[in-house]
Amino acid sequence: MRVTFARAALLGTVAAAALITTPAVAQENPDTNPAAPVNQKTQATAAEASDQEIVVTARRRNELLLDVPVAVTAYSGEQLDRQGALDITDVAATTPNVTLEVSRGSNSTLTPFIRGIGQQDPVAGFEQGVGLYLDDVYLNRPQAAVLDIYDVERIEVLRGPQGTLYGRNTIGGAIKYVTRRIPTDGPHAMVRTNVGTHGQFDAIAQVSTPLTQNLRIGAAVARLSNTGFGRNLTTGQRNYNKNIWAARGTIEFEPAPDAFFRVSGDYTWDNSNPRGGHRLIANLATGEPPLKNVFDTEGGLNDPKQKVTAGGVALHGEIGLNDWLKFRTITAYRKDHSATPIDFDATPAVDVDVPAIYKNHQFSQEFQLVADKGPLQGLAGLYYLNASAYDVFDVRLYTTLPTVLPGLTAATVGNVKTKTWAAFTDLTYNFSPQWAVSLGARYTNDHRDAHVFRRNLIFGGSPELGGSGVFDQTGTQLGPPTSDFDGTRDDKAVTPRASINFKPNPNNNFYISYSKGFKGGGFDPRGLTSACVPPTGESRPCTSSEIYDFMAFDPEKVDSYEIGWKAALFNHRLQFATAIFDAEYKDVQVPGSAGAVVNGIPTFVGITTNAGKARFRGVEVETNWRMAQDFATVGDRLSFAGTLGYLDAKYLQYITNIPGVGPVDVANDRAIQNTPKWTLSGSLDYQAPVADGRLDLNTTLSYRSKSQQFELATPMLDQKGFALLDANLVWRSAGNGYEIGLHAKNLLNKQYIVSGYNFLAQNPYTGQFILGANGKPVSTLGTAGVLTAYYGNPRQVFLSAAVNF
C-alpha cells in the first residue's frame, strides 16, 4: 500500500481547514465474432428471446450465454431500438450493480462503475477500472466514450474482473459495443428518425451492398441533436444540449470460405455547448441564491470553444489454418481531441474556471489462435498497446487575490505515455457433457512515462487556451515552476482465471470461478510537486525520490470469487442467472483533487492515493419469464424481465493524516463512490398482432439506492435513492419493413444528481461542512464556494419511425 505522509497530510489539512433487459443476440448460433461473417437470421423480439439460444463472445469465442461461467448481460440492437436507448449509458438502468454516467462538466466523457469499481474523475493518463471495447478494440481513455446507439449489433456487459482475456484495466468488468455486420443477401438500406421534446431530432441512415460475391461495403451516418434542458444565463447558450454528427464505414472481404477480413472506420464530431453545473449553495462572495432550474447555469467560461472529435480505423482478419484452428488479427488506431471549458463555480466571475484540452492517441495490435477440437476449446494470444494522453488545463482564480496577483492562473501541461504488451490463454476442457474445467492466465508488462509541468501565471490564462497570462520571470511574485516532473515506471503482473462448470442437463449450468485482476500504476498529471511534504514532516524540500512517491500511485489488484447458476426452465418459459461474488481489493486507486495554499499562493492539487484494502460482496439476479401467451388474442404474449443487484462494498483500510492527530485509519468513515447498495429493475412487455404487424408495449421501473459522489460524504451533493419509469409503444409491420414508436424516458420527471464538484472545507470524519465565523461554509478554492451538481436527463418523450429497404 502507498499512502505517503505528504499526500495524506495534504488531504487531511484540506479536509480540516476547509428488471432487465432481456438478453441480447437472440439468434440460433450465429457467428458473432467481429472478425467473422455473420449468418443473417431474423432477430427475435425480447419476449421471443426466451425460445431461442443466445450467443455471446464474453470469452472471445462464440458460446451460448447459458454455458458461459461469467456474469454477463447482453442487449441486441433491435432491443435497444425498441426500448428507446439513445446512448450506451441507457443500459445501466437494467443491468445489476452497474453505473454508467456522463462525466461532470462534459457531454461525451464516460464514467463507468461495475460492482463498485470505476472512477469519478476522468484524469488524463489515469485509466479506468472498467474496460470499454468497440468491436474488440480497447478504448484507452474515457474521453469521447459515451457511444451513441446507432448501427449496433449488440452490447455486452461483463461483470467482475476480466483481466485474463481483456487486459489490465478490466478489474471491475468490461463493456463490449459490437457494430452490425454487412448482410450477404443483397443491397439493404435503413432510415430511422426520432423527434421529440427538448428539440430532439435524430436521423440515422444505413446502406450496404455486395460489390461481388466476396466483397461487401456498408456505411452509416447519424445526426443526433436536441436543444438542451436549460440555459446558460450568462452566455445565452442552451445547456445540456446535443449537437453530434457521426459516421461509420465498413468493407468486408471473403476471399475463401475459411478467410474473412473487415476494415472499418468511424468518426464523431460533437459540437455540443459546454455543460454547466448547478450551484447548490448561495454565492459566498455575493450572496446570490442558487437558480431555481437545476438545468440552468451562470458559468461565464466559454473558451476554448467546446468541441470533441474522435475516431479510428480497425482491421479484423480471420484465417482457418485447419478444421479446428483459426488465426485472428485485430489492428487498430484511434485518436480523440477534446476542447472543454469547465466552470467549476458556475458563476459569471472567473472564480474557479478550468479550460482544458485533452489529446489521446493509441495504436493496438492483437493476435489470437482459436481452437475447437473435440472436448477442448479456447484461445491464446498476444496483445500490444502504445498510447499517449496529453492534457493542458488552467485553474483560473482571478477573484482570489485580484490586487496582489491579478488574473492568477495555475497552468498545467501533462503527458502520460503507455506501452504495454501481454500474452494470454484461456482453455476449456469438457470432461463429459456435464463437467468442464476452464483455465486461463495473462502476463502483462506495463511501461509508463509521465511529464508534468505547472507554473503560476498572472494577467490571464495560458496562451495555449486563448489566455493572455504571463510568467513572472523574476520569481518575486509567483516563484519558480510549481511542478517540473518526469517519471517512469514498469509494472508486471500475472492474472490467472479458473472455473468449473457442472451441467446436469442442457438447461442448467452451475459454475464456480476464481479470477485475479490488475490495473497498472501511474502518475497523476495534475499533481503538484511543490506540495510534497517530507515523510518526517521536516521543514525542507522533498528529495527527488520523495517527489516520485508523491506523484506516483501503485497498481491496484483484486482476487475475485464467484459462484453462479444459469437456467432455462419450463420449456424455456423461465430463464434466470444468479451470481454470488466476493472481491478482495488491495491498493485501491482513488483519484481526487483539493484546494490548497502552496508557498503562499492558493492553487489546485490533483492527488491520487492507494487506499489500502477494500471488500466487495454481492448478489446479482436476472430473470426473464414468459408469463402467458394466446390469452387475450391469438398470437399475443406477456413477459416479465427483472434484475436485482446487491452490493456490500466497504473499505477495510484507508489511512489519512488528520492535523493534530496524525495518521488515522478512516475506513469506517469512507464509502465507495458512485456505488448504491441496491439496483433493481422490472419490465413488463406485452406483444400482440395488430394491423398486419406486431404491437409491442413495454414499461420499465428501475431503482437505485443512495450513493456518495466521493469517498467522504458530501451533504447536498450525495444522491438519495430514486426510481425512474420508462415506457415504450412500438408497432412493426410484418417482415419489419416499417416501424413507428412512441417512447417516454424518466416519465415521472425525477430530478437526480449524477456527479459534481466540491471545494468546501469538511469535517474529515463526518463530511459535514465546516462553518466560518459568519455561519457560512468555508471555501478551499475560489471565493464563491464550489458545490456544483450535474443532473441526469429530465423527462423525454419522442416519436420514432424507421423504414427498412
Buried (B, 14 or more C-beta within 10 A) or exposed (E): BBBBBBBBBBBBBBBBBBBBBBBBBBBEBBBBBBBBBBEEEEBBBBBBBBBBBBBBBBBBBBBBBBBBBBBBBBBBBBBBBBBBBBBBBBBBBBBBBBBBBBBBBBBBBBBBBBBBBBBBBBBBBBBBBBBBBBBBBBBBBBBBBBBBBBBBBBBBBBBBBBBBBBBBBBBBBBBBBBBBBBBBEEEBEBBBBBEBBBEBBBBBBBBBBBEEEBBBBBBBBBBBBBBBBBBBBBBEBBBBBBBBBBBBBBBBBBEEEEBBBBBBBBBBBBBBBBBBBBBBBBBBBEEBEBBEEBBBBBBBBBBBEBBBBBBBBBBBBBBBEEEEBBBBBBBBBBBBBBBBBBBBBBBBBBBBBBBBBBBBBBBBBBBBBBBBEEEEBBBBBEBEBBBBBBBBBBBBBBBBBEEEBEBBBBBBBBBBBBBBBBBBBBBBBBEEEEEBEBBBBBEBBBBBBBBBBBBBBBBBBBEBBBBEBBBBEEEEEBBEBBBBBEBEBEBEBEBEBBBBBBBEEEBBBBBBBBBBBBBBBBBBBBBBBBBBBBBEEEEEEBEEEBBBBBBBBBBBBBBBBBBBBBBBEEEBBBBBBBBBBBBBBBBBBBBBBBBBBBEEBBBBBBBBBBBBBBBBBBBBBBBBBBBEBEEEEEEBBBBBBBBBBBBEBBBBBBBBBBEEEEBBBBBEBBBBBBBBBBBBBBBBBBBBEBEEBBBBBBBBBBBBBEBBBBBBBBBEBBBEEBEBBBBBBBBBBEEBEBBBBBBBBBBEEBBBBBBBBBBBBBBBBEBEBBEEEEEBBBBBBBBBBBBBBBBBBBBBBBEBEBBBE
